[in-house]
Amino acid sequence: MIRLEQERAEDWWEVEALYDLCFAPGREALSSYRLRDGVPPVAPLCLVARDPDSIVAGAIRFWPVCVGGADALLLGPVAVHPTHQGEGLGALLIQEGLQRARALGWERAMLVGDAPYYGRFGFARLEGVEMPPPTNPDRILGVALVPGAWDGVTGQVERHAQEAACSAGRATPS
């Protein structure tokens, strides 16, 4: 039985070890990591999946970003331990994370990833949204957590200012 729970501070290194196992060396050199640097993740949306032995089997994190002055969530990384891949755990983490984001008042989420995989969760290519280079524009995907949330939102994806929210995009503060 897998149980989902919010990531705690003491989980950080176990989650980082999972990410190191699942992703290529140098993952922190990716453009998405530059947007996360020095910005805390949205804690209520950072989840770990624990197996019956309480070992982290999967994890997901969400980070605040600004896109053309509007708040958005940057999903990632999400990873599942190789011994649990193919069990639907990644899908569970993504669906639960997005559901919690809606409940917290977030209107939009984005990521850099594979459209065929993330399309099943409602993600589609974002036209006019630019990640820092080098990022393939075909891999910049977004999902509206409320209808029309991406309508008219374009521009550079930027680090979220910790001291203030972007000018628009969230019904309630997190």
Phi and psi in degrees as GROMACS dihedral restraints (atoms count N, CA, C in turn):
[ dihedral_restraints ]
;  ai    aj    ak    al  type     phi  dphi    fc
    3     4     5     6     1   -89.4    20    10
    4     5     6     7     1   137.6    20    10
    6     7     8     9     1  -123.1    20    10
    7     8     9    10     1   137.7    20    10
    9    10    11    12     1   -97.3    20    10
   10    11    12    13     1   139.4    20    10
   12    13    14    15     1  -150.2    20    10
   13    14    15    16     1   159.1    20    10
   15    16    17    18     1   -66.7    20    10
   16    17    18    19     1   137.1    20    10
   18    19    20    21     1   -62.5    20    10
   19    20    21    22     1   135.9    20    10
   21    22    23    24     1  -107.0    20    10
   22    23    24    25     1   163.2    20    10
   24    25    26    27     1   -55.2    20    10
   25    26    27    28     1   -39.1    20    10
   27    28    29    30     1   -73.0    20    10
   28    29    30    31     1    -9.2    20    10
   30    31    32    33     1   -85.4    20    10
   31    32    33    34     1   -14.4    20    10
   33    34    35    36     1   -49.5    20    10
   34    35    36    37     1   -52.2    20    10
   36    37    38    39     1   -70.5    20    10
   37    38    39    40     1   -34.0    20    10
   39    40    41    42     1   -66.9    20    10
   40    41    42    43     1   -38.9    20    10
   42    43    44    45     1   -67.2    20    10
   43    44    45    46     1   -44.2    20    10
   45    46    47    48     1   -60.4    20    10
   46    47    48    49     1   -38.9    20    10
   48    49    50    51     1   -63.4    20    10
   49    50    51    52     1   -37.7    20    10
   51    52    53    54     1   -63.9    20    10
   52    53    54    55     1   -45.5    20    10
   54    55    56    57     1   -61.8    20    10
   55    56    57    58     1   -41.1    20    10
   57    58    59    60     1   -61.6    20    10
   58    59    60    61     1   -38.9    20    10
   60    61    62    63     1   -66.9    20    10
   61    62    63    64     1   -39.8    20    10
   63    64    65    66     1   -88.0    20    10
   64    65    66    67     1   -20.9    20    10
   66    67    68    69     1  -118.1    20    10
   67    68    69    70     1   157.8    20    10
   69    70    71    72     1   -65.4    20    10
   70    71    72    73     1   153.7    20    10
   72    73    74    75     1   -57.4    20    10
   73    74    75    76     1   147.2    20    10
   75    76    77    78     1    85.8    20    10
   76    77    78    79     1    11.2    20    10
   78    79    80    81     1   -57.1    20    10
   79    80    81    82     1   -30.0    20    10
   81    82    83    84     1   -76.0    20    10
   82    83    84    85     1    -3.9    20    10
   84    85    86    87     1   -87.3    20    10
   85    86    87    88     1    -7.2    20    10
   87    88    89    90     1   -66.7    20    10
   88    89    90    91     1   153.9    20    10
   90    91    92    93     1   -59.8    20    10
   91    92    93    94     1   -33.8    20    10
   93    94    95    96     1   -63.4    20    10
   94    95    96    97     1   -30.2    20    10
   96    97    98    99     1   -70.4    20    10
   97    98    99   100     1   -29.8    20    10
   99   100   101   102     1   -65.8    20    10
  100   101   102   103     1   -30.4    20    10
  102   103   104   105     1   -75.3    20    10
  103   104   105   106     1   -21.7    20    10
  105   106   107   108     1   -92.2    20    10
  106   107   108   109     1   -22.0    20    10
  108   109   110   111     1   -56.8    20    10
  109   110   111   112     1   120.6    20    10
  111   112   113   114     1    78.2    20    10
  112   113   114   115     1     3.3    20    10
  114   115   116   117     1  -113.6    20    10
  115   116   117   118     1   124.4    20    10
  117   118   119   120     1   -69.9    20    10
  118   119   120   121     1   146.8    20    10
  120   121   122   123     1   -68.0    20    10
  121   122   123   124     1   166.6    20    10
  123   124   125   126     1   -80.3    20    10
  124   125   126   127     1    95.7    20    10
  126   127   128   129     1   -51.3    20    10
  127   128   129   130     1   -44.9    20    10
  129   130   131   132     1   -64.6    20    10
  130   131   132   133     1   -13.6    20    10
  132   133   134   135     1  -103.2    20    10
  133   134   135   136     1    -4.6    20    10
  135   136   137   138     1   -89.0    20    10
  136   137   138   139     1   114.3    20    10
  138   139   140   141     1  -120.2    20    10
  139   140   141   142     1   148.7    20    10
  141   142   143   144     1  -121.2    20    10
  142   143   144   145     1   145.6    20    10
  144   145   146   147     1  -109.3    20    10
  145   146   147   148     1   122.6    20    10
  147   148   149   150     1  -109.4    20    10
  148   149   150   151     1   139.8    20    10
  150   151   152   153     1   -81.6    20    10
  151   152   153   154     1   178.9    20    10
  153   154   155   156     1   -59.3    20    10
  154   155   156   157     1   -21.6    20    10
  156   157   158   159     1   -91.8    20    10
  157   158   159   160     1    10.6    20    10
  159   160   161   162     1    67.2    20    10
  160   161   162   163     1    21.4    20    10
  162   163   164   165     1   -88.9    20    10
  163   164   165   166     1   140.1    20    10
  165   166   167   168     1   -66.5    20    10
  166   167   168   169     1   116.9    20    10
  168   169   170   171     1   -99.8    20    10
  169   170   171   172     1   -19.3    20    10
  171   172   173   174     1  -164.8    20    10
  172   173   174   175     1   161.2    20    10
  174   175   176   177     1  -156.5    20    10
  175   176   177   178     1   152.4    20    10
  177   178   179   180     1  -144.3    20    10
  178   179   180   181     1   145.3    20    10
  180   181   182   183     1  -132.5    20    10
  181   182   183   184     1   152.2    20    10
  183   184   185   186     1  -128.2    20    10
  184   185   186   187     1   143.2    20    10
  186   187   188   189     1  -129.3    20    10
  187   188   189   190     1   144.3    20    10
  189   190   191   192     1   -78.2    20    10
  190   191   192   193     1   138.8    20    10
  192   193   194   195     1  -139.0    20    10
  193   194   195   196     1   169.0    20    10
  195   196   197   198     1  -117.2    20    10
  196   197   198   199     1   135.7    20    10
  198   199   200   201     1  -125.9    20    10
  199   200   201   202     1   111.1    20    10
  201   202   203   204     1    54.2    20    10
  202   203   204   205     1    34.4    20    10
  204   205   206   207     1    87.8    20    10
  205   206   207   208     1    -0.5    20    10
  207   208   209   210     1  -107.8    20    10
  208   209   210   211     1   143.0    20    10
  210   211   212   213     1   -65.4    20    10
  211   212   213   214     1   143.5    20    10
  213   214   215   216     1  -151.8    20    10
  214   215   216   217     1   161.6    20    10
  216   217   218   219     1  -101.5    20    10
  217   218   219   220     1   138.7    20    10
  219   220   221   222     1  -104.6    20    10
  220   221   222   223     1   110.6    20    10
  222   223   224   225     1   -81.1    20    10
  223   224   225   226     1   131.3    20    10
  225   226   227   228     1   135.7    20    10
  226   227   228   229     1   154.4    20    10
  228   229   230   231     1   -79.8    20    10
  229   230   231   232     1   160.3    20    10
  231   232   233   234     1  -124.5    20    10
  232   233   234   235     1   133.9    20    10
  234   235   236   237     1  -147.8    20    10
  235   236   237   238     1   150.5    20    10
  237   238   239   240     1  -128.2    20    10
  238   239   240   241     1   132.6    20    10
  240   241   242   243     1   -56.5    20    10
  241   242   243   244     1   140.4    20    10
  243   244   245   246     1   -52.7    20    10
  244   245   246   247     1   -30.4    20    10
  246   247   248   249     1   -73.5    20    10
  247   248   249   250     1    -9.8    20    10
  249   250   251   252     1  -118.3    20    10
  250   251   252   253     1     3.2    20    10
  252   253   254   255     1   -68.2    20    10
  253   254   255   256     1   146.3    20    10
  255   256   257   258     1    87.8    20    10
  256   257   258   259     1     2.7    20    10
  258   259   260   261     1   -99.5    20    10
  259   260   261   262     1     0.0    20    10
  261   262   263   264     1    85.0    20    10
  262   263   264   265     1    11.3    20    10
  264   265   266   267     1   -69.2    20    10
  265   266   267   268     1   -38.3    20    10
  267   268   269   270     1   -60.7    20    10
  268   269   270   271     1   -44.4    20    10
  270   271   272   273     1   -61.7    20    10
  271   272   273   274     1   -42.2    20    10
  273   274   275   276     1   -60.7    20    10
  274   275   276   277     1   -45.3    20    10
  276   277   278   279     1   -62.8    20    10
  277   278   279   280     1   -44.0    20    10
  279   280   281   282     1   -65.6    20    10
  280   281   282   283     1   -48.1    20    10
  282   283   284   285     1   -62.8    20    10
  283   284   285   286     1   -43.6    20    10
  285   286   287   288     1   -66.3    20    10
  286   287   288   289     1   -41.6    20    10
  288   289   290   291     1   -61.2    20    10
  289   290   291   292     1   -45.2    20    10
  291   292   293   294     1   -66.6    20    10
  292   293   294   295     1   -38.3    20    10
  294   295   296   297     1   -63.2    20    10
  295   296   297   298     1   -44.0    20    10
  297   298   299   300     1   -65.3    20    10
  298   299   300   301     1   -37.1    20    10
  300   301   302   303     1   -61.5    20    10
  301   302   303   304     1   -44.6    20    10
  303   304   305   306     1   -58.2    20    10
  304   305   306   307     1   -45.6    20    10
  306   307   308   309     1   -62.7    20    10
  307   308   309   310     1   -28.3    20    10
  309   310   311   312     1   -85.8    20    10
  310   311   312   313     1    -3.3    20    10
  312   313   314   315     1    95.5    20    10
  313   314   315   316     1     6.8    20    10
  315   316   317   318     1   -70.8    20    10
  316   317   318   319     1   141.7    20    10
  318   319   320   321     1  -102.6    20    10
  319   320   321   322     1   -24.7    20    10
  321   322   323   324     1  -148.1    20    10
  322   323   324   325     1   151.4    20    10
  324   325   326   327     1  -137.3    20    10
  325   326   327   328     1   154.1    20    10
  327   328   329   330     1  -144.8    20    10
  328   329   330   331     1   168.7    20    10
  330   331   332   333     1  -163.6    20    10
  331   332   333   334     1   171.7    20    10
  333   334   335   336     1  -113.3    20    10
  334   335   336   337     1   115.7    20    10
  336   337   338   339     1  -171.4    20    10
  337   338   339   340     1  -168.9    20    10
  339   340   341   342     1   -87.2    20    10
  340   341   342   343     1   118.1    20    10
  342   343   344   345     1   -57.1    20    10
  343   344   345   346     1   -41.1    20    10
  345   346   347   348     1   -60.7    20    10
  346   347   348   349     1   -36.9    20    10
  348   349   350   351     1   -75.9    20    10
  349   350   351   352     1   -52.7    20    10
  351   352   353   354     1   -77.2    20    10
  352   353   354   355     1   -16.9    20    10
  354   355   356   357     1   -58.7    20    10
  355   356   357   358     1   -31.3    20    10
  357   358   359   360     1   -68.9    20    10
  358   359   360   361     1   -12.0    20    10
  360   361   362   363     1  -103.1    20    10
  361   362   363   364     1     8.5    20    10
  363   364   365   366     1    97.1    20    10
  364   365   366   367     1    -1.4    20    10
  366   367   368   369     1   -74.5    20    10
  367   368   369   370     1   139.8    20    10
  369   370   371   372     1  -142.3    20    10
  370   371   372   373     1   161.2    20    10
  372   373   374   375     1   -58.5    20    10
  373   374   375   376     1   135.8    20    10
  375   376   377   378     1   -97.7    20    10
  376   377   378   379     1   114.7    20    10
  378   379   380   381     1   -80.6    20    10
  379   380   381   382     1   134.0    20    10
  381   382   383   384     1    81.7    20    10
  382   383   384   385     1     4.3    20    10
  384   385   386   387     1  -104.1    20    10
  385   386   387   388     1   126.7    20    10
  387   388   389   390     1  -119.8    20    10
  388   389   390   391     1   121.2    20    10
  390   391   392   393     1   -85.9    20    10
  391   392   393   394     1   157.5    20    10
  393   394   395   396     1   -58.6    20    10
  394   395   396   397     1   146.9    20    10
  396   397   398   399     1   -72.2    20    10
  397   398   399   400     1   157.7    20    10
  399   400   401   402     1   -91.6    20    10
  400   401   402   403     1   115.6    20    10
  402   403   404   405     1  -132.1    20    10
  403   404   405   406     1   129.7    20    10
  405   406   407   408     1   -69.4    20    10
  406   407   408   409     1   119.6    20    10
  408   409   410   411     1   -59.8    20    10
  409   410   411   412     1   -25.1    20    10
  411   412   413   414     1   -69.9    20    10
  412   413   414   415     1   -15.3    20    10
  414   415   416   417     1   -99.8    20    10
  415   416   417   418     1     1.7    20    10
  417   418   419   420     1   -87.3    20    10
  418   419   420   421     1   108.8    20    10
  420   421   422   423     1  -120.4    20    10
  421   422   423   424     1   150.5    20    10
  423   424   425   426     1  -143.2    20    10
  424   425   426   427     1   159.7    20    10
  426   427   428   429     1  -135.3    20    10
  427   428   429   430     1   135.9    20    10
  429   430   431   432     1   -83.9    20    10
  430   431   432   433     1   123.3    20    10
  432   433   434   435     1   -85.6    20    10
  433   434   435   436     1   -16.2    20    10
  435   436   437   438     1  -132.0    20    10
  436   437   438   439     1   147.4    20    10
  438   439   440   441     1   -53.3    20    10
  439   440   441   442     1   132.8    20    10
  441   442   443   444     1    76.5    20    10
  442   443   444   445     1     9.1    20    10
  444   445   446   447     1   -62.9    20    10
  445   446   447   448     1   -27.0    20    10
  447   448   449   450     1   -92.3    20    10
  448   449   450   451     1    -6.5    20    10
  450   451   452   453     1   -59.1    20    10
  451   452   453   454     1   122.4    20    10
  453   454   455   456     1    77.4    20    10
  454   455   456   457     1     0.6    20    10
  456   457   458   459     1   -91.7    20    10
  457   458   459   460     1   113.0    20    10
  459   460   461   462     1  -141.6    20    10
  460   461   462   463     1   169.9    20    10
  462   463   464   465     1   118.4    20    10
  463   464   465   466     1  -171.4    20    10
  465   466   467   468     1   -71.9    20    10
  466   467   468   469     1   141.5    20    10
  468   469   470   471     1   -85.5    20    10
  469   470   471   472     1   125.4    20    10
  471   472   473   474     1  -126.6    20    10
  472   473   474   475     1   159.8    20    10
  474   475   476   477     1   -59.2    20    10
  475   476   477   478     1   143.5    20    10
  477   478   479   480     1   -81.2    20    10
  478   479   480   481     1   131.3    20    10
  480   481   482   483     1   -71.3    20    10
  481   482   483   484     1   125.0    20    10
  483   484   485   486     1   -65.9    20    10
  484   485   486   487     1   -33.6    20    10
  486   487   488   489     1   -81.6    20    10
  487   488   489   490     1   -14.4    20    10
  489   490   491   492     1  -152.9    20    10
  490   491   492   493     1   148.7    20    10
  492   493   494   495     1   -75.6    20    10
  493   494   495   496     1   164.9    20    10
  495   496   497   498     1   -66.0    20    10
  496   497   498   499     1   177.6    20    10
  498   499   500   501     1   -73.5    20    10
  499   500   501   502     1   -22.6    20    10
  501   502   503   504     1  -154.6    20    10
  502   503   504   505     1   162.2    20    10
  504   505   506   507     1   120.8    20    10
  505   506   507   508     1    -0.5    20    10
  507   508   509   510     1  -140.3    20    10
  508   509   510   511     1   131.6    20    10
  510   511   512   513     1   -71.7    20    10
  511   512   513   514     1   -37.3    20    10
  513   514   515   516     1  -137.4    20    10
  514   515   516   517     1   147.4    20    10
  516   517   518   519     1   -69.8    20    10
  517   518   519   520     1   151.1    20    10
